[in-house]
Amino acid sequence: MWRRSFSTLPGKKWDAVVIGGGHNGLTAAAYLARGGLSVAVLERRHVIGGAAVTEEIVPGFKFSRCSYLQSLLRPCIIRELELGRHGLKLLKRSPSSFTPCLDGRYLLLGPDQELNHSEISKFSKHDADAYPRYEKQLERFCGFMDPLLDATPPESLQGASSLNDKLRNKMYKSAFWARCLRQAASLGQKDMVDFMDLLLAPASKVLNNWFESDVLKATLATDAVIGSTASVHTPGSGYVLLHHVMGETDGEKGIWSYVEGGMGSVSMAIANAAKEAGAQIFTNAEVSEILTDDSSIVKGVLLSDGTRVESSAILSNATPYRTYVELVPTNVLPEKFVDAIKNSDYSSATTKINLAVDNLPQFQCCNTNHSSPGPEHFGTIHIGAESMDEVHSACHDSENGQPSRRPVIEMTIPSTLDNTISPPGKHVINLFIQYTPYKPSDGNWEDPTYRVRSICTKVF
């Protein structure tokens, strides 16, 4: 489907070249092509998708190798690019969360309010009554943030600008901040104070103010630390908590979904929209350098095989470090800017393990033993997160250079709802595991023996 021959790349000047065929780069390509521009997407690998990719690692089993759930893809993009028509099918999960406990109890949560009240009541009647109010407040905060996510940020104009451009820029910024103030006023004073507290406070403080049961707080707190090196006690982790409830599926707020065919189907649908609009996508096309002239003006890119691709507009789907330090020639960018990029913190504490299994996992607390999926299998299964202290201890281990002694694991089994990714009766399992130090103090991840000893013995 995607071009592997570069014969159409040289010999013309493209309006825009996109480095990398991840879902962000493909989205940019789709919009530019819809605007009438000639666009080339250059993907280093043999498959598009970047972090949102599906690959058959084990014969017959298709894995979302990196990302594994969908909710934060902006609804306006889904709508404007008609991704449903281009193959995107979202599979809503209900229940959406399951936390088994060592004492034999468990907690199920989801979009069903009666189920939530019944489940939380097993641990705290107070929390069961408070939970709907907590969700309503987060919905109001999401309503405040939602328009800002789709708005163009009010950046300052750089370099020489005409008087008209300056006036338009000032008017836009004035309108942007006026809209923010109107939305803030609509929240009311108390909600605005609570909103600022949520943005700046540790998630533990926010959740302690609302709830008393450890398992509920820990289950909700995982959304505040997932994918990061932060603890539940880290200031600002409250915003991450809010960020993970901003998403939606088919108009239902806060609902996370599997994607039929795996997360690569997201990238494929966007690529189909881009291709329909006229963009051309090339795989096995690794960019080795961004080309500039003597005045540091962009001229195009150079591929690793020596092919030159001309364009005066380059968009990069690679990391800032890869783009500005490794691809842009030296002495082109300001030294302070390059230093800031070099000192950016990319650290994470996550290990992703993909499993192909013959049978579904069984949980003693559910007292079931059946081959077909039960409510406990559909959503995110939280293991090692029965209290916020446990989550913090796991983070503390990683900060000291040790893989967590009791890791926090989010298990998902997308094949319970998606029968296209595994053979009948068998399943695909994703394990998103925290906290793992990038550079452990007692070994090296390049050592296979260390990997087996440190990961497998702790996870399994």
C-alpha positions in Angstrom: 0.0 0.0 0.0 2.9 2.4 0.8 5.5 3.3 -1.7 8.9 1.6 -1.3 10.3 3.0 -4.5 11.8 6.5 -4.2 11.6 7.2 -7.9 8.9 9.9 -7.3 10.7 11.5 -4.4 13.6 13.4 -6.2 13.1 15.6 -9.2 10.3 17.7 -7.6 10.0 20.2 -4.8 7.5 19.1 -2.3 5.4 21.7 -0.4 6.0 19.8 2.8 8.0 16.8 3.9 7.1 14.9 7.1 9.9 13.0 8.9 8.4 9.9 10.5 5.1 8.0 9.8 3.8 8.0 13.4 0.2 9.0 14.0 1.1 12.6 14.7 3.1 13.0 11.5 0.4 11.2 9.5 -2.2 13.6 11.0 -0.1 16.6 9.9 0.3 15.1 6.4 -3.5 14.5 6.1 -4.4 18.1 7.0 -1.7 19.6 4.8 -2.8 17.4 1.8 -6.4 18.4 2.4 -5.2 22.0 2.1 -4.0 21.3 -1.4 -0.3 20.9 -0.6 2.0 18.2 -2.0 3.2 16.2 0.9 5.7 13.3 1.3 5.9 11.3 4.5 9.2 9.5 5.1 9.1 6.5 7.5 12.4 4.9 8.6 10.8 1.5 9.3 9.0 -1.0 6.9 5.7 -0.3 8.7 4.0 3.0 9.5 2.6 3.9 13.0 5.5 4.7 15.2 4.3 4.2 18.8 0.8 3.4 17.5 1.7 0.3 15.5 0.4 -3.3 15.3 2.8 -6.1 14.5 2.6 -9.9 14.5 5.4 -10.7 16.9 4.2 -14.2 17.5 2.6 -16.0 14.5 -1.2 -15.6 14.6 -1.0 -12.9 17.4 -1.1 -9.2 16.6 0.3 -6.9 19.2 0.0 -3.2 19.9 3.7 -3.0 20.6 3.8 0.4 22.4 0.6 2.3 22.9 -2.3 0.0 23.8 -5.5 2.0 24.5 -7.3 4.9 22.8 -9.1 7.9 24.3 -7.0 11.0 23.9 -7.1 11.2 20.1 -9.0 14.5 19.6 -12.7 14.0 18.5 -12.4 16.8 16.0 -9.6 14.9 14.2 -11.7 11.7 14.2 -14.6 13.7 12.8 -12.7 15.9 10.3 -10.6 13.2 8.8 -13.6 10.8 8.8 -11.5 8.1 10.4 -14.5 5.8 10.9 -14.9 5.7 7.1 -11.2 5.0 6.8 -11.3 1.9 9.0 -11.1 3.1 12.6 -13.4 1.0 14.9 -13.3 1.7 18.7 -14.3 -1.0 21.1 -15.6 0.4 24.4 -14.8 -1.4 27.6 -17.3 -2.0 30.4 -16.3 -2.5 33.1 -13.2 -0.5 32.4 -11.2 -1.2 35.6 -10.6 -4.2 37.8 -8.4 -4.3 40.9 -7.9 -7.7 42.6 -6.9 -7.5 46.3 -4.7 -9.9 48.3 -7.4 -10.1 51.0 -9.8 -11.8 48.6 -11.8 -8.8 47.6 -11.8 -6.8 44.3 -13.0 -3.5 42.9 -14.7 -3.1 39.5 -15.3 0.3 38.1 -16.8 1.6 34.8 -19.4 3.8 33.1 -22.2 2.0 35.0 -22.9 4.3 38.0 -25.0 1.6 39.9 -22.1 -0.9 39.5 -19.6 1.7 40.8 -21.7 2.5 43.9 -22.2 -1.2 44.7 -18.5 -2.0 44.2 -17.1 1.0 46.1 -19.6 0.3 49.0 -17.8 -3.0 49.6 -14.9 -0.8 50.9 -16.5 2.5 52.0 -20.1 3.8 52.0 -18.6 7.3 52.3 -16.5 6.8 49.1 -19.4 5.3 47.2 -21.5 8.4 47.9 -18.6 10.8 47.1 -17.5 9.1 43.8 -20.3 10.6 41.6 -19.5 14.1 42.9 -15.7 13.5 42.2 -16.5 12.5 38.7 -18.8 15.5 38.1 -16.1 17.8 39.3 -13.6 16.3 36.9 -16.1 16.6 34.1 -16.4 20.3 34.8 -12.7 20.7 34.8 -12.4 18.8 31.5 -15.1 21.1 30.1 -12.9 24.0 31.0 -9.8 22.4 29.4 -11.4 20.9 26.3 -11.7 24.0 24.1 -8.1 24.9 24.9 -6.8 21.6 23.6 -8.1 22.4 20.1 -7.2 26.1 20.1 -4.1 27.5 18.5 -1.7 28.6 21.3 -1.2 32.4 21.5 2.4 32.5 20.6 4.4 35.7 20.2 5.4 36.6 16.6 9.0 36.1 15.8 11.1 38.3 13.5 9.9 41.0 11.2 6.1 41.2 10.9 3.8 43.5 9.1 1.5 45.8 11.1 -1.5 43.8 10.0 0.1 40.6 11.2 0.8 42.2 14.6 -2.7 43.5 14.9 -4.2 40.1 14.0 -1.9 38.4 16.5 -2.8 40.8 19.3 -6.5 40.4 18.6 -6.3 36.6 18.6 -4.4 36.6 21.9 -6.9 39.0 23.4 -9.8 36.8 22.3 -8.0 33.6 23.5 -7.4 35.0 27.0 -10.9 36.5 27.2 -12.4 33.1 26.4 -10.2 31.6 29.2 -11.5 34.2 31.6 -15.1 33.6 30.7 -14.7 29.9 31.2 -12.9 30.5 34.5 -15.8 32.7 35.6 -18.3 30.0 34.7 -16.5 27.5 37.0 -17.1 29.7 40.1 -14.6 30.6 42.8 -14.6 27.3 44.7 -14.2 25.1 41.6 -11.5 27.4 40.3 -9.5 27.1 43.5 -10.0 23.3 43.4 -9.0 23.3 39.7 -5.7 25.1 40.5 -5.1 22.8 43.4 -5.6 19.8 41.1 -3.1 21.2 38.5 -0.4 21.9 41.1 -0.9 19.4 43.9 0.2 15.8 44.3 -2.5 13.3 43.2 -2.3 11.8 46.8 -3.5 15.1 48.3 -6.4 15.4 45.8 -7.5 11.8 46.4 -7.1 11.9 50.2 -9.4 15.0 50.2 -12.1 13.0 48.5 -11.8 9.4 49.6 -10.9 7.1 52.6 -10.5 3.6 51.1 -7.0 2.6 50.0 -7.9 0.5 47.1 -10.1 3.1 45.4 -7.5 5.8 45.9 -4.7 3.6 44.5 -6.8 2.5 41.5 -7.5 6.1 40.6 -3.9 7.2 41.4 -2.4 4.9 38.7 -3.8 7.4 36.2 -1.7 10.1 37.8 1.7 8.3 37.4 1.3 5.9 34.4 4.2 6.1 32.0 6.1 8.6 34.2 8.9 8.5 36.9 6.6 10.4 39.3 5.2 9.3 42.6 1.6 9.8 43.7 3.2 12.4 46.1 4.9 14.3 43.3 3.5 17.9 42.9 1.8 18.3 39.6 0.7 14.6 39.3 -2.8 15.8 39.9 -2.8 17.3 36.4 -1.8 13.9 35.0 -4.8 12.4 36.7 -7.0 15.0 35.0 -5.3 14.5 31.7 -6.3 10.8 31.7 -10.0 11.6 32.1 -10.1 14.2 29.4 -10.5 11.7 26.7 -13.6 10.1 25.2 -14.9 7.4 23.0 -17.8 8.1 20.6 -18.8 11.1 22.7 -18.7 9.3 26.0 -16.3 11.3 28.3 -13.6 9.5 30.2 -14.1 6.2 28.3 -11.0 4.4 27.1 -11.3 1.9 24.3 -9.5 -0.9 22.4 -9.0 -0.4 18.7 -10.1 -3.3 16.4 -6.9 -4.6 14.8 -4.7 -3.0 17.4 -3.4 0.5 17.8 -1.8 0.3 14.3 -5.4 0.7 13.0 -5.4 4.3 14.3 -2.3 5.1 12.2 -3.7 3.1 9.2 -7.0 5.1 9.3 -5.1 8.4 9.4 -2.8 7.3 6.7 -5.8 6.3 4.5 -7.2 9.8 5.0 -3.9 11.4 4.1 -3.5 9.2 1.1 -7.0 10.0 -0.1 -6.2 13.7 0.2 -3.1 13.2 -2.0 -0.2 12.7 0.4 2.4 10.1 -0.5 3.8 7.8 2.2 7.2 6.1 1.8 8.5 3.3 4.1 12.1 2.2 4.4 13.0 5.9 3.9 15.3 6.9 6.7 16.2 10.6 6.9 19.9 11.1 7.8 20.1 14.9 7.6 17.9 18.1 7.3 19.5 20.1 4.5 20.0 23.9 4.8 21.7 26.5 2.7 24.4 29.0 3.7 21.7 31.3 5.3 20.4 28.3 7.4 17.2 28.2 5.3 15.7 24.7 5.0 16.1 23.1 1.5 15.0 19.6 2.1 16.3 16.3 3.6 18.9 13.7 2.7 18.0 10.0 3.0 20.4 7.4 4.3 20.8 6.0 0.8 21.9 9.4 -0.6 18.5 10.5 -2.1 17.8 14.2 -1.8 14.3 15.3 -1.2 13.6 19.0 -1.8 11.1 21.0 0.3 11.2 24.4 2.1 8.9 23.1 4.9 10.0 20.2 7.1 7.8 18.7 9.8 9.4 16.2 12.2 7.6 13.4 13.9 10.9 12.3 15.5 11.9 13.4 19.0 13.2 17.0 19.6 16.6 15.5 20.3 16.7 13.4 17.2 15.4 16.4 15.1 17.4 19.3 16.4 20.6 17.6 17.6 21.1 14.7 15.2 19.4 15.8 12.0 19.8 19.6 11.9 23.4 20.5 11.0 25.5 22.0 13.7 25.8 25.8 14.0 22.4 26.3 12.4 20.3 26.7 15.6 21.0 29.0 18.6 23.4 27.4 21.1 21.0 28.0 24.0 18.2 26.3 22.2 20.3 23.2 21.4 21.5 23.1 25.0 17.9 23.2 26.2 17.1 20.3 23.9 20.1 18.3 25.0 19.1 18.7 28.6 15.5 17.7 28.1 14.4 15.0 30.5 13.2 11.9 28.5 13.3 9.6 31.5 10.6 7.1 32.0 10.2 4.1 34.3 8.0 1.8 32.2 8.5 -1.7 30.9 6.1 -3.1 28.3 5.7 -6.8 27.9 3.5 -8.4 25.2 2.3 -12.0 25.8 0.5 -14.6 23.6 -1.4 -17.0 25.9 -3.5 -20.1 25.5 -5.9 -19.2 28.3 -7.3 -16.2 30.1 -5.8 -15.5 33.6 -8.0 -16.5 36.5 -8.3 -14.5 39.7 -9.0 -16.3 43.0 -11.0 -13.3 44.3 -13.6 -13.8 41.5 -14.1 -17.4 42.4 -14.6 -18.3 38.8 -12.9 -20.8 36.4 -14.2 -20.4 32.9 -12.6 -20.1 29.5 -14.8 -17.2 28.3 -14.1 -13.6 29.3 -15.7 -12.3 32.5 -16.2 -8.7 33.7 -12.8 -8.8 35.3 -11.1 -9.3 31.9 -12.5 -6.5 29.8 -10.9 -3.4 31.3 -7.5 -2.5 32.8 -6.5 -4.9 35.5 -4.5 -3.2 38.3 -2.0 -5.4 40.1 0.3 -4.2 42.9 -1.7 -1.1 43.5 -3.9 -1.7 46.6 -2.7 1.5 48.3 -1.0 4.7 47.4 1.9 3.8 49.8 2.5 0.7 47.6 2.7 2.8 44.5 5.0 5.3 46.2 7.3 2.4 47.4 7.5 1.0 43.9 8.6 4.5 42.7 11.1 4.8 45.5 12.8 1.6 44.5 13.2 2.9 40.9 14.6 6.2 42.2 17.3 4.2 44.0 18.2 2.3 40.8 16.4 -0.9 41.6 13.5 -2.5 39.7 10.4 -2.2 41.9 10.2 -5.1 44.4 6.4 -5.0 44.0 5.9 -3.5 40.5 2.7 -1.6 39.6 1.2 -3.5 36.6 -1.6 -2.5 34.3 -2.8 -5.6 32.4 -5.0 -5.3 29.4 -6.5 -8.2 27.3 -7.7 -6.5 24.1 -8.6 -9.9 22.5 -11.6 -10.2 24.9 -13.3 -7.6 22.7 -11.3 -7.9 19.5 -11.4 -11.3 17.7 -9.1 -10.1 14.9 -5.8 -10.1 16.8 -5.5 -13.7 18.1 -6.5 -17.3 17.2 -9.9 -18.5 18.5 -9.7 -19.3 22.2 -6.3 -17.7 22.6 -5.5 -14.2 23.8 -3.1 -11.2 23.6 -2.1 -9.7 26.9 -0.3 -6.3 27.4 1.6 -5.6 30.6 2.4 -2.0 31.3 4.8 -2.2 34.2 6.2 0.4 36.6 8.7 1.3 38.0 11.8 0.3 36.1 15.0 2.4 36.2 16.4 3.1 32.8 19.9 2.6 34.1 19.8 0.2 37.1 22.5 0.4 39.7 23.0 -3.4 39.9 23.2 -4.4 36.3 22.5 -3.6 32.7 19.4 -4.2 30.6 21.6 -5.3 27.7 22.5 -8.4 29.7 19.9 -11.1 29.0 20.5 -12.8 32.3 19.9 -9.6 34.2 16.7 -8.9 32.2 15.3 -12.3 33.1 16.3 -12.1 36.7 15.0 -8.6 37.3 11.8 -8.5 35.2 10.5 -12.0 35.0 11.0 -12.9 38.7 9.3 -9.7 39.9 6.4 -9.7 37.4 5.6 -13.4 37.4 
